[in-house]
Amino acid sequence: MSIHVVKVPDIGEGVAEVELVAWHVRAGDFVAADQVVADVMTDKATVEVPSPVAGLVLAVGGQPGDKLAVGSTLLEIDVAGATASRETRPAAPAPSGASSASATPAGPVTQPPATPAPEPGATRPAASPSVRRHARELGIELARVAGTGPDGRILHDDLVGHAAHAATAPPATSRYAKRSGEQAVPIIGLRRQIAERLQDAARRIPHFTYVEEIDVSELEAFRARLNAERGATRGSLTVLPFLMRAIVLAVADFPQMNARFDDEKGVVTRFAAVHIGIATSTGDGLVVPVVRHAEARDPWACAAEVARLAEAARTRKALREELSGSTITITSLGALGGIVTTPIINAPEVAIVGVNRIVERPVVRAGSIVPRKVMNLSSSFDHRVVDGHDAAAFVQALRGYLECPAMLFVD
């Protein structure tokens, strides 16, 4: 037997430990060289760990959610086992994100003991032949009946009580039927990272939120015309690229918004480049891919980059550098945006702009009631470094650009 120890890789960037997110193998599996065996997460991204050798997995260490030191043992592989016959040494496939039953606790790596096969009839409910016959007559499945006899033996009275309860209980398909049971969901991986970051941001940053109503009727008409005339060749535009352009222009006059605050050093760093984070919902949770140098992109280039990054994030192919380095963030729930939100700042940034849904409603203009399309911006700021007056003026600048979209393209 030749044992190869696969260790937790050095991800770089000073990372000393990683979180084990999921196993893709378990003890007894055969793996090929370069086959992904586990997913681990740093503070920036999920990283797939491949096996450097082919062989038989002898043991795995750690459970999803465990923190593992770089260089510690991840799993052990019998390299000689690569030549063994799969027919004589079968291995059950392990689903992505194997449960804790398929992984051993962190620490010394051990091989899980074999689970003995259940004895024939071991799960058969205890009942006499007459009770079984009675159950068949009543159409009752014995496995659903709680026995009150010795050692849980089912009695005739148990059948009668079960039948009476079934007759008075609402149908299983009723929306008023009682439900029971509970599910413990471990907070690991990206979900844990999101929880820790948002908790830290909410605790350390004195947020204040400023909400303003924007009349986007002209913007929507302009956007519809651009999509009709150029959508087929340049792509369809949403409101987002126009808001990105408005932010680029507004931070030129309000540089304190395009900044990051190091509260430990007491230093605010303002940036000339505008790297806009786009809060994106994925199957794993919320991530913030970054559109770099938004100031150098037109609306179509912004839209294309947002689409590319969103797809990379949702398919877990986004690079670590694509998920960090933002200087200001936009968050939007799209059609679910509601009327008002109170977004949490993407620390260490100092401002986040929240987009609410567009609604059409009657508005009084020049003494007449006319239909207009309106949208609220709900924006939060770090009150330690951003004054309320400046935050309001910044949002009013955004409003001016969005309500008169031609100004977005005037030098």
Buried (B, 14 or more C-beta within 10 A) or exposed (E): EEEBEBBBBEBEEEBEBBBBBBBBBBBBBBBEEEBBBBBBBBBBBBBEBBBEBBBBBBBBBBBBBBEBEBEBBBBBBBBEBBEEEEEEEEBEEBEEBBBBEBBBEBEEBBEBEEEEEEEEEEEEBEBEEEBBEBBEEEEBEBEEBEBEBEEEBBBBEBBEBBBEEBEEEEEEEEEEEEEEEEEEEEEBBBBBBBEEBBEEBEEBBEBBBBBBEBBBBBBBEBBEEBBEEEBEEBBBBBBBBBBBBBBBBBBEEBEBBBBBBEBEEEEBEEBEEBBBBBBBBBEBBBBBBBBBEBBEBEBBBBBBBBEBBBEBBBEBEBEBEBBBBBBBBBBBBEEEBEEEBEBBBBBBBBBBBBBBBBEEEEBEEEEEEEEBBBBBBBBBBBBEBBEEEBBBEBBEBBBBBBBBBEEBEEE
